Amino acid sequence: MSEQGSDSPALPQVIVLAAILLHACVWTFVPSLVNPNLPLDVIEGLAWGHAWQLGYDKHPPLSAWLLELASWVKPGSDWPFYLSSALCVAIAFWAVWRLARDLLSPARAGLAVLLMQGVYYHNFTIPEFNPNVLQLPLWALSVLFFWRALSRGSLVAWGLFGLFGALGLLTKYFTAFLILPLGLYLLLEPQARQAWRTRGPYIAMGVALTVLMPHLVWLAFNEFQTITYALGRSSALSDSAWVKHLRYPLQFVLAQVLAGIAVAVLLFSLGRPTWSRSVEGPQFRFLFAVAIVPLLLVVAVSAGLGLRLRSMWGAPLLIFMPLFVLALFRVEAPNVRRFAVAWFAVFLLAPALYAGLALFQPYATDEGKRVHFPGRTLAQHVEADWRLRYARPLRIAIGSEWIAGNIGAYASSRPQVFIDGDVSRSAWLDDARVRSEGAAVVWEIEDADQAQSGIPFGLAARFDCVVPAPAITLDWETGAKVPPLRFGLAYIAPEDQCPQG
């Protein structure tokens, strides 16, 4: 991988494309093989996406919509959801590679993608398709087309930048931490400012506004629900000032350093890096704007407002970090064989560790993981009992986004999920429809007090035809000796089968 011997376009292209394809295949196959049940965020996203709303109580709609589309690929199978996550990372790798080829030599561009394998967010966490995962390709594509719009003056590239930037915001508002640095670059960089004299930036803004407008209208009519949720989840009113304004941002930075530590391991396996900037002027400032400024902005907001940031929110912040490192350093006389060994070790360690935890952690902890939850069995039991009682498909499941969400995901009729029976969390449903179509109510019984507390969510007072059913006891989907799960069950009879009606 020397700057001379590897600069022929053919070799890096073959290596990079093979690495991307291998990564996607492994991270589709491994979780499909070892996970009996879908992860939490996938179940939650399916509960939302099945309702096809313009927004949800926690997030904008795009990730939920894509999960629902994935469920159409092969109904009843889990692998399409893992493939969706793997494709997100594969597209992000490809987009970074194409950007790197515009800025670096082919050898360094290929190496930038291989180094991305060392980022924690690009492997171990990707089976759980969620807005953090979906941000990866959208950030990468936004930056790629922004650069091509500036460097080539392409109006098509400007339109694509507007499209992918807007889709990023429809995934998670965190994308604003990318859009803002790009906007600043367009205003402050002398060469980039010339673009304002063309139609390009205005085309990008027009495309973005067109894509975002339906969701913006939804926000206005729903009291900015998703923004309120995000602020509420990151607030820490009870903590002291130094914890909120100093410790939280430092913890977030440390988490990102740890998430990318294997990148340094891979780089040093190639040889001792030396300072040698291969990018200067506007190109270097552009890389700084997309690789460093978003992280600085996030940390500044956390420190200034005292917001508690979750480490996973940093997933898109490290996309361009390997590329930026390679713009600053080079390795003299690189040891390609040692790098290949280190790369394959990192590549194989992540899925091996993931599979090991999925298969063997319950034996060590005597506790099941979410992926061992008996969701499919629970859904089959509830759906069969409903059909036996009411001779019609189950259309509504009431409960937590996890328990009722599993029924919504795995029941053949794909009932809509009425989260906690709360209209503010499930605006696609209301009590009138529940009375008309009926519903299954499911909750977990964790202790004796809960067993005596009756039907939750105040449903007995809201509906006339609430019919208790025998509790269900199910084993976790693991061979470990884990205490079984017990579920309370009740039905709200359809209006035409309600004796009181």
C-alpha positions as CSV (number, residue, x, y, z in Angstrom):
1,M,0.0,0.0,0.0
2,S,2.8,2.4,-0.7
3,E,1.9,5.6,-2.4
4,Q,3.8,4.3,-5.5
5,G,3.0,0.7,-5.8
6,S,-0.7,0.9,-4.9
7,D,-1.6,4.0,-6.9
8,S,-2.8,2.0,-9.9
9,P,-6.6,2.3,-9.9
10,A,-7.4,-1.4,-10.4
11,L,-5.9,-2.8,-7.2
12,P,-7.4,-0.5,-4.7
13,Q,-10.8,-0.7,-6.4
14,V,-10.8,-4.5,-6.2
15,I,-9.7,-4.5,-2.6
16,V,-12.2,-1.9,-1.5
17,L,-15.2,-3.4,-3.3
18,A,-14.4,-6.8,-1.9
19,A,-14.0,-5.5,1.6
20,I,-17.4,-3.6,1.4
21,L,-19.1,-6.7,0.0
22,L,-17.6,-9.0,2.6
23,H,-18.6,-6.6,5.4
24,A,-22.2,-6.5,4.2
25,C,-22.5,-10.3,3.8
26,V,-21.0,-11.1,7.2
27,W,-23.2,-8.5,9.1
28,T,-26.3,-9.8,7.3
29,F,-25.5,-13.5,8.0
30,V,-24.2,-13.4,11.6
31,P,-27.2,-11.7,13.3
32,S,-29.6,-13.6,11.2
33,L,-28.0,-16.9,12.4
34,V,-27.6,-16.1,16.1
35,N,-30.6,-13.9,17.0
36,P,-33.9,-15.7,17.5
37,N,-35.7,-12.3,18.0
38,L,-35.3,-8.9,16.4
39,P,-33.6,-6.2,18.6
40,L,-35.5,-3.4,20.4
41,D,-35.1,-0.6,17.9
42,V,-36.2,-2.8,15.0
43,I,-39.3,-3.9,16.8
44,E,-40.0,-0.3,17.8
45,G,-39.4,1.0,14.3
46,L,-41.8,-1.6,12.8
47,A,-44.5,-0.5,15.3
48,W,-44.2,3.0,14.0
49,G,-43.6,2.3,10.3
50,H,-46.6,0.0,9.9
51,A,-48.8,3.1,10.6
52,W,-47.1,5.3,7.9
53,Q,-47.1,8.6,9.7
54,L,-45.2,11.8,8.9
55,G,-43.6,11.7,12.3
56,Y,-43.5,9.8,15.6
57,D,-43.2,10.7,19.2
58,K,-39.5,10.0,19.3
59,H,-38.1,10.4,15.8
60,P,-38.8,11.7,12.3
61,P,-40.3,9.0,10.0
62,L,-37.7,7.8,7.5
63,S,-36.1,4.9,9.5
64,A,-39.5,3.6,10.4
65,W,-40.7,3.8,6.8
66,L,-37.7,1.8,5.6
67,L,-38.1,-0.9,8.2
68,E,-41.7,-1.3,7.1
69,L,-40.5,-1.6,3.5
70,A,-38.0,-4.2,4.5
71,S,-40.7,-6.2,6.1
72,W,-42.3,-6.6,2.6
73,V,-39.1,-8.3,1.2
74,K,-39.8,-11.6,2.9
75,P,-42.6,-11.4,5.4
76,G,-41.9,-13.3,8.6
77,S,-38.2,-13.4,8.2
78,D,-35.7,-11.3,10.1
79,W,-32.8,-11.2,7.6
80,P,-34.1,-8.3,5.5
81,F,-33.7,-6.0,8.6
82,Y,-30.1,-7.0,9.1
83,L,-29.5,-6.6,5.4
84,S,-30.9,-3.1,5.6
85,S,-28.4,-2.2,8.3
86,A,-25.5,-3.8,6.4
87,L,-26.4,-1.9,3.3
88,C,-26.4,1.3,5.2
89,V,-22.8,0.8,6.2
90,A,-21.8,-0.5,2.8
91,I,-23.2,2.6,1.1
92,A,-21.5,4.8,3.6
93,F,-18.2,3.0,2.9
94,W,-18.7,3.5,-0.8
95,A,-19.5,7.2,-0.6
96,V,-16.5,7.9,1.6
97,W,-14.3,6.0,-0.9
98,R,-15.6,8.0,-3.8
99,L,-15.0,11.3,-1.9
100,A,-11.5,10.1,-0.9
101,R,-10.6,9.4,-4.5
102,D,-11.4,13.1,-5.3
103,L,-9.1,14.3,-2.5
104,L,-6.3,11.6,-2.0
105,S,-4.4,9.1,-4.1
106,P,-6.2,5.9,-5.0
107,A,-4.0,4.0,-2.4
108,R,-4.9,6.4,0.4
109,A,-8.5,6.5,-0.6
110,G,-8.7,2.7,-0.4
111,L,-6.9,2.7,2.9
112,A,-9.4,5.2,4.3
113,V,-12.2,2.7,3.7
114,L,-10.3,-0.2,5.1
115,L,-9.6,1.9,8.3
116,M,-13.3,2.5,8.7
117,Q,-13.6,-1.2,9.7
118,G,-12.0,-0.2,13.0
119,V,-14.9,2.1,14.0
120,Y,-17.2,0.4,16.6
121,Y,-20.3,2.0,15.1
122,H,-19.5,0.4,11.7
123,N,-19.7,-3.2,12.9
124,F,-20.8,-4.3,16.3
125,T,-23.9,-2.0,16.6
126,I,-25.2,-2.1,13.0
127,P,-27.6,-5.1,13.4
128,E,-30.0,-2.9,15.3
129,F,-31.3,-0.8,12.4
130,N,-32.3,2.6,13.8
131,P,-31.8,6.3,13.0
132,N,-28.2,6.2,14.1
133,V,-27.4,3.5,11.6
134,L,-29.4,5.2,8.8
135,Q,-27.6,8.4,9.3
136,L,-24.3,6.8,8.2
137,P,-25.1,6.6,4.4
138,L,-27.0,9.8,4.4
139,W,-24.2,11.8,6.0
140,A,-21.7,10.2,3.6
141,L,-23.8,10.8,0.5
142,S,-24.6,14.4,1.6
143,V,-20.9,15.2,1.9
144,L,-20.0,13.4,-1.3
145,F,-22.5,15.3,-3.4
146,F,-21.8,18.6,-1.7
147,W,-18.1,18.3,-2.6
148,R,-18.9,17.3,-6.2
149,A,-21.4,20.2,-6.5
150,L,-18.6,22.6,-5.5
151,S,-15.7,21.0,-7.3
152,R,-17.6,20.2,-10.6
153,G,-20.3,22.8,-10.6
154,S,-22.9,20.1,-11.2
155,L,-26.5,21.1,-10.7
156,V,-27.5,17.5,-10.4
157,A,-25.0,17.1,-7.5
158,W,-26.5,20.2,-5.8
159,G,-30.0,18.6,-6.1
160,L,-28.7,15.3,-4.7
161,F,-27.0,17.1,-1.8
162,G,-30.3,18.8,-1.0
163,L,-32.1,15.4,-1.2
164,F,-29.7,13.4,1.0
165,G,-29.4,16.3,3.5
166,A,-33.2,16.5,3.8
167,L,-33.4,12.7,4.2
168,G,-30.8,12.9,6.9
169,L,-33.0,15.4,8.8
170,L,-36.0,13.1,8.2
171,T,-34.0,10.4,9.9
172,K,-32.7,12.4,12.9
173,Y,-32.4,16.1,13.6
174,F,-28.8,15.4,14.7
175,T,-28.0,15.8,11.0
176,A,-28.1,19.5,11.6
177,F,-24.6,19.1,13.1
178,L,-23.5,18.2,9.6
179,I,-25.6,20.7,7.6
180,L,-24.4,23.7,9.7
181,P,-20.6,23.1,9.1
182,L,-21.3,22.7,5.4
183,G,-23.3,25.9,5.3
184,L,-20.5,27.7,7.1
185,Y,-17.9,26.4,4.7
186,L,-20.1,27.7,1.8
187,L,-20.2,31.1,3.5
188,L,-16.6,31.4,4.8
189,E,-14.4,29.7,2.2
190,P,-13.6,32.2,-0.6
191,Q,-13.7,29.7,-3.4
192,A,-16.9,28.1,-2.2
193,R,-18.6,31.4,-1.9
194,Q,-18.6,31.7,-5.7
195,A,-21.3,29.0,-5.7
196,W,-23.8,31.5,-4.5
197,R,-23.6,33.2,-7.9
198,T,-24.9,30.0,-9.5
199,R,-28.3,28.3,-9.2
200,G,-26.8,25.3,-7.3
201,P,-27.3,26.2,-3.7
202,Y,-30.8,27.4,-4.4
203,I,-31.7,24.2,-6.1
204,A,-30.3,22.3,-3.1
205,M,-32.5,24.4,-0.7
206,G,-35.5,24.0,-2.9
207,V,-35.2,20.2,-3.1
208,A,-34.6,20.0,0.7
209,L,-37.5,22.2,1.6
210,T,-39.8,20.2,-0.8
211,V,-38.8,16.9,0.9
212,L,-39.0,18.3,4.4
213,M,-42.2,20.3,4.1
214,P,-44.7,17.5,5.0
215,H,-42.8,16.6,8.1
216,L,-42.5,20.3,9.1
217,V,-46.2,20.7,8.8
218,W,-46.7,17.6,10.9
219,L,-44.3,19.1,13.5
220,A,-46.3,22.3,13.7
221,F,-49.6,20.4,14.2
222,N,-48.1,18.0,16.8
223,E,-46.5,20.6,19.2
224,F,-43.0,19.7,18.0
225,Q,-43.2,16.4,19.7
226,T,-40.0,14.9,18.4
227,I,-37.9,17.9,19.4
228,T,-39.5,17.9,22.9
229,Y,-38.6,14.2,23.3
230,A,-35.0,14.7,22.2
231,L,-34.5,17.6,24.6
232,G,-36.2,15.7,27.4
233,R,-34.0,12.6,26.9
234,S,-30.8,14.6,27.0
235,S,-31.7,16.9,29.9
236,A,-30.3,16.3,33.4
237,L,-32.0,18.7,35.7
238,S,-31.0,17.0,38.9
239,D,-27.3,16.9,38.2
240,S,-24.8,19.5,39.4
241,A,-23.5,22.1,37.1
242,W,-20.0,20.6,36.7
243,V,-21.6,17.2,35.8
244,K,-23.8,18.8,33.2
245,H,-21.4,21.2,31.6
246,L,-18.1,19.4,32.0
247,R,-18.4,15.7,32.7
248,Y,-21.1,14.9,30.2
249,P,-19.3,16.4,27.2
250,L,-16.0,14.8,28.3
251,Q,-17.7,11.4,28.7
252,F,-19.1,11.8,25.2
253,V,-15.7,12.6,23.7
254,L,-14.1,9.7,25.5
255,A,-16.8,7.3,24.2
256,Q,-16.0,8.5,20.6
257,V,-12.3,8.0,21.2
258,L,-12.9,4.4,22.4
259,A,-15.3,3.8,19.5
260,G,-12.5,4.6,17.0
261,I,-9.5,3.2,18.9
262,A,-9.1,0.3,16.5
263,V,-8.5,2.7,13.7
264,A,-5.3,3.7,15.4
265,V,-4.4,0.1,15.9
266,L,-4.9,-0.6,12.2
267,L,-2.9,2.5,11.2
268,F,0.0,1.6,13.4
269,S,0.0,-2.0,12.1
270,L,0.8,-0.5,8.7
271,G,3.9,1.3,10.1
272,R,4.8,4.4,12.1
273,P,2.7,7.3,10.8
274,T,4.5,10.5,10.2
275,W,3.1,14.0,9.7
276,S,2.7,14.6,6.0
277,R,-0.4,16.6,4.9
278,S,-1.5,15.4,1.5
279,V,-4.4,17.9,1.3
280,E,-4.0,21.7,1.5
281,G,-6.0,24.8,1.2
282,P,-9.7,24.6,0.6
283,Q,-9.7,20.8,0.4
284,F,-8.1,20.5,3.9
285,R,-10.5,23.0,5.3
286,F,-13.4,21.1,3.8
287,L,-12.2,17.8,5.4
288,F,-11.9,19.7,8.7
289,A,-15.4,21.0,8.3
290,V,-16.9,17.5,7.8
291,A,-14.7,15.4,10.1
292,I,-14.0,17.7,13.1
293,V,-16.4,20.6,13.2
294,P,-19.6,18.5,13.7
295,L,-17.9,16.8,16.8
296,L,-16.8,20.2,18.1
297,L,-20.3,21.6,17.7
298,V,-21.9,18.6,19.5
299,V,-19.5,19.0,22.4
300,A,-20.0,22.7,22.6
301,V,-23.8,22.3,22.7
302,S,-23.5,19.7,25.4
303,A,-21.2,21.8,27.5
304,G,-23.1,25.1,26.9
305,L,-26.6,23.7,27.6
306,G,-25.6,20.9,30.0
307,L,-27.1,18.2,27.8
308,R,-26.4,14.5,28.5
309,L,-25.4,12.9,25.2
310,R,-25.6,9.2,24.6
311,S,-22.5,7.6,23.1
312,M,-24.4,6.1,20.2
313,W,-25.5,9.5,19.0
314,G,-21.9,9.9,17.8
315,A,-22.2,7.2,15.2
316,P,-22.1,9.5,12.2
317,L,-19.4,11.7,13.7
318,L,-16.6,9.2,13.0
319,I,-17.5,8.5,9.3
320,F,-14.8,10.8,7.9
321,M,-12.3,10.5,10.7
322,P,-10.1,7.9,9.0
323,L,-10.1,10.0,5.8
324,F,-9.0,13.0,7.8
325,V,-6.3,11.1,9.5
326,L,-4.9,9.9,6.2
327,A,-4.9,13.5,5.0
328,L,-2.6,14.4,7.8
329,F,-0.3,11.4,8.0
330,R,1.5,8.9,5.8
331,V,3.5,5.7,6.5
332,E,6.9,5.2,5.0
333,A,7.6,1.7,3.7
334,P,4.2,0.3,4.8
335,N,4.1,-3.3,6.0
336,V,1.2,-4.5,3.9
337,R,1.3,-8.1,5.3
338,R,1.1,-7.0,8.9
339,F,-1.7,-4.6,8.1
340,A,-3.7,-7.4,6.3
341,V,-3.3,-9.6,9.4
342,A,-4.4,-6.8,11.7
343,W,-7.4,-5.9,9.4
344,F,-8.7,-9.4,9.3
345,A,-8.3,-9.8,13.0
346,V,-10.4,-6.7,13.6
347,F,-12.8,-7.7,10.9
348,L,-13.4,-11.2,12.4
349,L,-13.3,-10.2,16.1
350,A,-16.4,-8.0,15.9
351,P,-18.8,-10.6,14.5
352,A,-17.2,-13.3,16.6
353,L,-17.8,-11.3,19.8
354,Y,-21.3,-10.4,18.7
355,A,-22.2,-14.0,18.1
356,G,-20.5,-15.1,21.3
357,L,-22.5,-12.7,23.4
358,A,-25.8,-13.6,21.6
359,L,-25.2,-17.3,22.1
360,F,-23.4,-17.6,25.5
361,Q,-24.1,-14.5,27.6
362,P,-27.4,-15.9,29.1
363,Y,-25.3,-18.9,30.4
364,A,-23.1,-16.5,32.3
365,T,-25.7,-14.0,33.5
366,D,-28.8,-16.2,33.9
367,E,-30.6,-13.4,32.1
368,G,-32.0,-13.3,28.5
369,K,-31.1,-10.5,26.1
370,R,-33.7,-8.8,23.9
371,V,-32.7,-11.0,21.0
372,H,-33.7,-14.0,23.1
373,F,-37.2,-12.7,23.8
374,P,-39.9,-15.2,22.7
375,G,-41.6,-12.6,20.5
376,R,-42.6,-15.0,17.7
377,T,-44.1,-17.5,20.1
378,L,-46.0,-14.8,22.0
379,A,-47.4,-13.4,18.8
380,Q,-48.5,-16.8,17.5
381,H,-50.2,-17.6,20.8
382,V,-52.1,-14.3,21.1
383,E,-53.1,-14.3,17.4
384,A,-54.4,-17.9,17.5
385,D,-56.4,-17.3,20.7
386,W,-57.9,-14.1,19.2
387,R,-59.0,-15.9,16.0
388,L,-60.5,-18.7,18.1
389,R,-62.5,-16.2,20.1
390,Y,-63.5,-13.7,17.5
391,A,-63.0,-15.5,14.1
392,R,-61.3,-12.4,12.5
393,P,-57.8,-11.1,12.0
394,L,-56.2,-9.3,14.9
395,R,-55.8,-5.6,13.9
396,I,-54.7,-3.9,17.1
397,A,-52.2,-4.9,19.9
398,I,-52.1,-2.7,23.1
399,G,-49.0,-2.7,25.3
400,S,-45.4,-1.4,25.5
401,E,-43.6,-0.7,22.3
402,W,-41.5,-3.8,23.1
403,I,-44.2,-6.4,24.0
404,A,-47.0,-5.2,21.8
405,G,-44.4,-4.3,19.2
406,N,-43.3,-8.0,19.0
407,I,-46.9,-9.0,18.3
408,G,-47.1,-6.3,15.7
409,A,-43.9,-7.5,14.1
410,Y,-44.5,-11.3,14.2
411,A,-48.2,-11.9,14.0
412,S,-49.2,-12.8,10.5
413,S,-52.0,-10.2,10.4
414,R,-49.4,-7.4,11.4
415,P,-51.7,-5.6,13.9
416,Q,-51.0,-2.0,14.5
417,V,-49.5,-1.2,17.9
418,F,-51.3,1.1,20.4
419,I,-48.3,2.0,22.5
420,D,-49.3,1.9,26.2
421,G,-52.9,2.7,25.0
422,D,-51.7,6.3,24.8
423,V,-53.0,8.3,21.8
424,S,-50.2,10.9,22.2
425,R,-47.7,8.1,21.4
426,S,-49.9,6.3,18.8
427,A,-51.7,9.1,16.9
428,W,-52.8,6.6,14.2
429,L,-55.2,4.9,16.7
430,D,-57.9,6.1,19.0
431,D,-60.5,4.6,21.4
432,A,-63.2,4.7,18.8
433,R,-61.3,2.4,16.5
434,V,-60.4,0.1,19.3
435,R,-64.1,-0.2,20.3
436,S,-65.0,-1.0,16.7
437,E,-62.2,-3.5,15.8
438,G,-61.3,-4.8,19.3
439,A,-57.7,-5.4,20.5
440,A,-55.4,-7.7,22.3
441,V,-53.8,-6.3,25.5
442,V,-50.5,-7.8,26.6
443,W,-48.2,-6.9,29.4
444,E,-45.4,-8.6,31.4
445,I,-46.1,-9.8,34.9
446,E,-42.8,-9.2,36.8
447,D,-43.9,-9.8,40.4
448,A,-46.8,-10.8,42.6
449,D,-48.0,-7.1,43.1
450,Q,-48.2,-6.7,39.3
451,A,-50.1,-9.9,39.0
452,Q,-52.8,-8.5,41.3
453,S,-52.9,-5.1,39.7
454,G,-55.2,-6.1,36.9
455,I,-55.4,-4.8,33.3
456,P,-53.0,-1.9,32.8
457,F,-53.3,1.5,31.0
458,G,-56.7,2.2,32.6
459,L,-58.4,0.1,29.9
460,A,-61.1,-1.4,32.1
461,A,-62.4,2.1,32.7
462,R,-62.2,3.2,29.1
463,F,-63.9,0.2,27.4
464,D,-66.9,-1.8,28.2
465,C,-66.0,-5.2,26.7
466,V,-62.6,-6.0,28.4
467,V,-62.3,-9.7,28.6
468,P,-59.5,-11.1,30.9
469,A,-57.7,-14.2,29.6
470,P,-55.3,-16.7,31.2
471,A,-51.8,-15.6,31.7
472,I,-49.1,-16.9,29.4
473,T,-45.7,-18.4,30.6
474,L,-43.0,-18.6,27.9
475,D,-39.3,-19.6,28.0
476,W,-36.6,-17.4,26.6
477,E,-35.2,-18.5,23.2
478,T,-32.0,-19.8,24.7
479,G,-30.8,-23.1,26.1
480,A,-29.6,-21.4,29.3
481,K,-31.5,-21.8,32.5
482,V,-33.2,-18.4,32.5
483,P,-36.4,-17.8,34.6
484,P,-39.3,-17.8,32.2
485,L,-41.4,-14.8,31.3
486,R,-45.0,-14.4,32.4
487,F,-47.5,-12.3,30.4
488,G,-50.9,-10.9,31.3
489,L,-53.4,-11.1,28.5
490,A,-56.8,-9.5,27.9
491,Y,-59.0,-8.7,25.0
492,I,-61.2,-5.8,24.1
493,A,-64.0,-7.5,22.2
494,P,-65.0,-6.0,18.8
495,E,-68.1,-3.8,19.0
496,D,-70.3,-6.3,17.1
497,Q,-69.4,-9.0,19.6
498,C,-69.7,-7.0,22.8
499,P,-72.7,-8.2,24.8
500,Q,-73.1,-4.9,26.5
501,G,-73.2,-3.1,23.2
